[in-house]
Amino acid sequence: HAHNLRQSSLLHLSRGETPRTPVAAGTNLARASPAGAGAARTISRAVSHWRSSLHFRLLLLVLFFGAAECRRTGTSRPQKIKIHKDKIDSGGASTMEPIIVPPRAVHSASVIWLHGLGDQGGSWTEVTRDFGSTLPHVKWIFPNAPSRPVTLNMGASMPAWADIQGLSPDAEEDEEGTMQSQTMLHALINSEVAAGIAPDRILIGGFSQGAAMAGFAALTFDQTLAGCFMLSGYLTLKGKVPKLVTAASKKTPFWQAHGSSDPVVPFMFGQVSSHIIEQLGVSMEFKTYPIGHTADPAELSDLKAFMLKVAPPAALEPIPDDFETLGAKDLKAILRVRSVDFSDCFEKCDLVAKDLKA
């Protein structure tokens, strides 16, 4: 845009006369001629005005959303994480194919982690590299938002849980898109319940717009979940939530974290959202970190502690006194539950020699 302004000004120098010789890119107009100096001032004022305009600021925010929504810890993405895709019956609203990272031990809890605007579920699988060692019993589910036109992005399509029409607190919200995503996420939770995981062993959460959608889904679910976590997020449809919240969902513990210098979702938005959720009678833990719109190692460490608190490993069956008489299959089951590696065992005696009480 600045380049076009410069070319336009060069064609309209003093008294509207066109310069006889073309001016090369990078030429210092102020040194070229007095008329050039005037053109340079014109360009400078025009560019300065455009930079201060609402259009330019919104464009910067949109570009920042695209980059910042994908920010996590800054660590390299793991190269070898066992993942696969599952198709979920979303009640006719849509078909989601989330990325699944299987548990390292016997599956007794599930975490549904939602990405932010313009991102994808697979981008967050790196967290399981660290979380998986502390939470080996957890199955990790990373849904992918459908692609839809985003008003804030000048109508361009991108992965989004709902349309974003503005950045101000009173901006109109996309109720239809939000309810469609709610239907898909409730179906995803119910699919875990159908697989044998109790609702109070399932967590849902996310980052930025994903946090907003996860909070809404948890508050409107008809059963109590193990927990809900919101990273750099906000409460969507806050005016309607008090009417939609269920008695069971008020017992779901919430954990919310926000950066004190977040330039995309202002800290105040997160703080106000936590107060609204608390006023509903929900247990809320709100934590502040000296970061921007990103995920911090200290923040993720605290989140991991919250997950371990609300969804600890299931109680283990006691080891029978006559375990040495058990078959190899039963011995492997005991070792597997206790996350004991037996890949180097080739005979039953090797299994027996393992520390079964590890």
C-alpha positions in Angstrom: 0.0 0.0 0.0 2.8 2.4 0.9 4.5 1.5 -2.4 1.3 2.4 -4.3 1.1 5.7 -2.4 4.7 6.5 -3.4 4.1 5.8 -7.0 0.9 7.9 -7.0 2.7 10.8 -5.4 5.5 10.7 -7.9 3.0 11.0 -10.7 1.5 14.1 -9.0 4.4 16.3 -8.1 4.0 20.1 -7.9 1.3 21.5 -10.2 0.3 18.0 -11.3 3.3 17.6 -13.6 4.7 14.2 -14.2 8.5 13.9 -13.8 10.3 13.4 -17.1 12.7 10.9 -15.6 11.5 7.8 -13.7 12.5 7.8 -10.1 14.1 4.5 -9.1 12.9 2.6 -6.1 14.8 3.7 -3.0 15.6 7.2 -4.3 15.7 9.8 -1.6 13.0 12.2 -2.8 14.0 15.0 -0.4 17.4 15.2 -2.0 16.1 14.8 -5.5 14.2 18.1 -5.7 12.1 20.5 -3.6 9.1 19.0 -5.2 10.4 15.6 -4.3 10.7 16.7 -0.7 7.0 17.7 -0.8 6.1 14.4 -2.2 8.0 12.6 0.5 6.1 14.6 3.2 2.9 13.7 1.5 3.8 10.0 1.5 4.9 10.1 5.1 1.6 11.8 6.2 -0.5 9.3 4.2 1.4 6.2 5.5 1.2 7.6 9.0 -2.5 8.2 8.7 -3.1 4.7 7.3 -1.0 3.1 10.1 -3.1 4.9 12.7 -6.4 3.8 11.0 -8.7 1.2 12.4 -8.4 -0.8 9.2 -4.6 -1.1 9.7 -4.9 -2.0 13.4 -7.5 -4.7 12.7 -5.2 -6.1 9.9 -2.3 -6.3 12.3 -4.4 -8.1 14.9 -5.7 -10.5 12.3 -2.1 -11.3 11.1 -1.1 -11.6 14.8 -4.0 -14.0 15.4 -2.7 -16.2 12.7 0.7 -16.4 14.2 0.0 -16.0 17.9 -2.8 -18.6 18.0 -0.3 -21.2 17.0 2.3 -20.2 19.6 3.0 -22.7 22.3 6.2 -23.3 24.3 8.8 -22.6 21.6 10.2 -26.1 21.9 10.7 -28.3 18.8 8.0 -30.6 17.8 8.6 -34.2 18.7 9.3 -36.4 15.7 8.0 -39.7 17.1 4.6 -39.6 18.7 2.2 -42.4 18.0 -1.0 -40.8 16.7 -4.0 -41.8 14.7 -7.3 -40.3 13.6 -10.7 -41.4 14.9 -14.0 -40.5 13.3 -16.6 -39.2 15.8 -20.3 -39.3 15.3 -21.2 -35.7 16.0 -24.9 -36.0 16.1 -25.4 -35.0 12.5 -23.7 -31.6 12.9 -20.5 -32.6 11.3 -17.8 -35.3 11.3 -14.7 -34.6 13.3 -11.4 -36.5 12.8 -9.4 -35.7 15.9 -5.8 -36.6 16.4 -5.4 -39.3 19.0 -2.3 -39.9 21.2 -2.9 -43.3 23.0 -2.2 -43.7 26.7 1.1 -45.2 27.7 -0.5 -47.4 30.3 -4.0 -48.8 30.9 -6.5 -46.2 29.7 -8.5 -44.7 32.6 -8.9 -41.0 31.7 -9.2 -38.8 28.6 -8.2 -35.2 27.8 -9.8 -33.3 25.0 -7.5 -30.4 23.9 -8.8 -27.7 21.5 -6.5 -25.6 19.4 -6.9 -21.8 18.7 -8.1 -19.9 15.7 -6.3 -20.9 12.4 -4.4 -23.7 14.1 -4.9 -27.5 13.9 -5.2 -30.2 16.5 -1.9 -31.9 15.5 0.0 -28.8 16.5 -0.5 -29.5 20.2 0.4 -33.1 20.3 3.9 -32.1 21.5 2.6 -31.5 25.0 2.0 -35.2 25.4 5.7 -35.8 25.3 6.1 -34.3 28.7 2.6 -34.8 30.1 2.5 -38.5 29.1 5.2 -39.5 31.6 3.2 -38.0 34.5 -0.2 -39.1 33.1 0.5 -42.4 31.4 -3.1 -43.4 31.9 -4.5 -40.6 29.8 -5.7 -40.8 26.2 -5.1 -37.4 24.4 -7.7 -36.2 21.9 -6.9 -33.2 19.7 -10.0 -32.2 17.6 -9.7 -30.2 14.4 -12.1 -27.2 14.0 -13.9 -27.0 10.7 -12.8 -24.4 8.2 -15.2 -21.5 8.0 -15.2 -17.8 6.9 -13.9 -15.5 9.7 -15.3 -12.0 9.6 -12.3 -10.6 11.4 -10.0 -12.2 8.7 -11.9 -10.3 6.0 -14.1 -13.3 5.3 -11.3 -15.6 4.5 -11.8 -19.3 5.5 -9.7 -20.8 8.2 -10.1 -23.4 11.0 -12.3 -21.8 13.6 -14.7 -23.1 16.3 -17.0 -20.2 15.4 -16.9 -16.9 13.5 -15.2 -13.9 15.2 -16.8 -10.7 14.2 -14.9 -8.2 16.3 -12.4 -7.8 19.1 -14.3 -5.5 21.4 -16.1 -6.8 24.5 -19.5 -5.9 23.0 -18.8 -7.4 19.5 -21.6 -9.6 18.2 -20.9 -13.3 18.7 -21.5 -16.3 16.4 -24.2 -18.2 18.3 -24.9 -20.6 15.5 -21.3 -21.6 15.0 -20.7 -21.9 18.7 -23.7 -24.2 19.1 -22.6 -26.4 16.2 -19.1 -26.8 17.8 -20.8 -27.5 21.1 -22.8 -30.3 19.5 -19.6 -31.8 18.1 -17.7 -31.6 21.4 -20.5 -33.1 23.4 -20.6 -36.0 21.0 -16.9 -36.4 21.4 -17.2 -36.6 25.2 -20.1 -39.0 24.9 -18.0 -41.2 22.6 -15.4 -41.5 25.4 -18.2 -42.4 27.9 -19.5 -45.0 25.5 -15.9 -46.5 25.4 -16.0 -47.0 29.2 -14.5 -43.7 30.5 -16.7 -42.1 33.2 -17.5 -38.4 32.7 -15.7 -37.5 35.9 -12.5 -39.0 34.3 -12.7 -36.7 31.2 -11.2 -33.2 30.9 -11.8 -30.7 28.2 -9.8 -27.5 27.6 -7.8 -25.5 25.0 -6.0 -22.4 24.0 -7.4 -19.0 23.1 -10.6 -19.6 21.0 -10.2 -23.3 21.8 -10.3 -22.4 25.5 -13.5 -20.3 24.9 -15.2 -23.2 23.2 -14.0 -25.7 25.8 -15.4 -23.6 28.6 -18.7 -23.2 26.9 -18.9 -27.0 26.1 -18.1 -27.9 29.7 -20.6 -25.5 31.3 -23.4 -26.7 29.1 -22.7 -30.4 29.3 -25.3 -32.4 31.3 -22.8 -34.3 33.4 -19.9 -33.4 35.7 -16.5 -33.7 34.1 -13.1 -34.2 35.7 -12.2 -30.7 34.9 -11.9 -27.9 32.3 -8.8 -25.9 31.5 -8.6 -22.5 29.7 -5.3 -21.1 28.4 -5.3 -17.5 27.2 -9.0 -17.7 26.6 -12.3 -16.1 27.4 -16.0 -17.1 28.0 -18.0 -17.1 24.8 -21.7 -16.3 24.7 -21.3 -15.0 28.3 -24.8 -13.4 28.2 -26.4 -16.7 27.4 -24.3 -19.1 29.6 -26.3 -18.4 32.9 -29.4 -19.8 31.2 -27.6 -22.7 29.5 -25.4 -23.9 32.4 -26.5 -27.2 33.9 -26.6 -28.2 37.6 -24.1 -31.1 36.9 -21.7 -28.8 35.1 -21.4 -26.4 38.1 -19.6 -29.2 39.9 -16.9 -29.4 37.2 -13.7 -27.7 38.5 -12.2 -25.0 36.2 -8.5 -24.0 35.9 -7.8 -20.9 33.9 -4.4 -19.3 33.0 -3.7 -16.0 31.3 -0.7 -13.9 30.4 -0.5 -10.5 32.0 0.8 -8.9 28.8 -1.5 -10.8 26.3 -1.9 -8.5 23.2 -4.5 -10.7 21.5 -6.9 -11.7 24.2 -6.4 -8.9 26.8 -5.8 -10.0 30.4 -9.0 -8.2 31.5 -11.1 -10.5 29.2 -9.7 -13.6 30.9 -10.1 -12.1 34.4 -13.7 -11.0 33.8 -14.5 -14.5 32.3 -13.2 -16.2 35.4 -15.4 -14.0 37.6 -18.5 -14.8 35.5 -17.8 -18.5 35.8 -17.3 -18.2 39.5 -20.5 -16.4 40.0 -22.3 -19.4 38.4 -21.2 -21.4 41.5 -18.3 -23.1 39.7 -15.0 -23.9 41.4 -12.5 -21.7 39.6 -8.7 -21.4 39.9 -7.3 -18.4 38.0 -3.5 -18.1 37.5 -1.5 -15.2 36.0 1.8 -15.6 34.2 4.2 -12.9 32.9 3.7 -13.9 29.3 1.9 -12.8 26.1 -0.5 -14.9 24.0 1.4 -18.1 24.3 1.9 -21.2 26.5 4.6 -21.0 29.1 6.6 -24.0 30.6 5.7 -22.9 34.1 2.0 -22.6 33.1 2.0 -26.1 31.5 3.7 -27.5 34.6 0.9 -26.1 36.8 -1.7 -27.4 34.3 -0.2 -30.9 34.5 -0.5 -30.8 38.3 -4.2 -29.8 38.0 -4.8 -32.7 35.6 -3.1 -35.1 38.0 -5.2 -33.8 40.9 -8.6 -34.2 39.2 -7.8 -37.3 37.2 -5.2 -39.3 39.0 -4.2 -42.9 37.9 -6.9 -45.4 38.8 -6.3 -47.5 41.9 -4.3 -50.6 41.1 -5.4 -54.0 41.8 -3.2 -55.6 44.5 -0.5 -58.0 43.3 -1.5 -61.6 44.3 0.9 -63.4 46.6 1.2 -66.3 44.2 2.1 -64.0 41.2 5.0 -66.4 40.3 2.4 -69.0 39.4 0.5 -66.7 37.0 0.7 -67.1 33.3 2.7 -64.8 31.1 -0.4 -63.0 29.9 -1.5 -62.1 33.4 2.0 -61.1 34.4 2.2 -58.7 31.4 -1.1 -57.2 32.4 0.2 -56.5 35.9 3.3 -54.9 34.5 1.4 -52.9 31.9 -0.9 -51.3 34.5 2.2 -50.2 36.5 3.9 -48.8 33.4 6.8 -51.3 33.7 8.6 -51.9 30.5 8.8 -55.6 29.6 9.9 -55.3 26.0 13.2 -57.0 26.9 11.4 -60.1 28.4 11.4 -63.2 26.3 10.6 -65.9 28.9 8.2 -66.0 31.8 11.1 -66.0 34.2 12.1 -62.6 32.8 8.6 -61.2 33.6 8.8 -62.6 37.2 12.2 -61.0 37.7 10.7 -57.5 36.9 9.9 -55.3 39.8 6.1 -55.8 39.9 5.6 -53.2 42.6 7.3 -50.4 40.6 
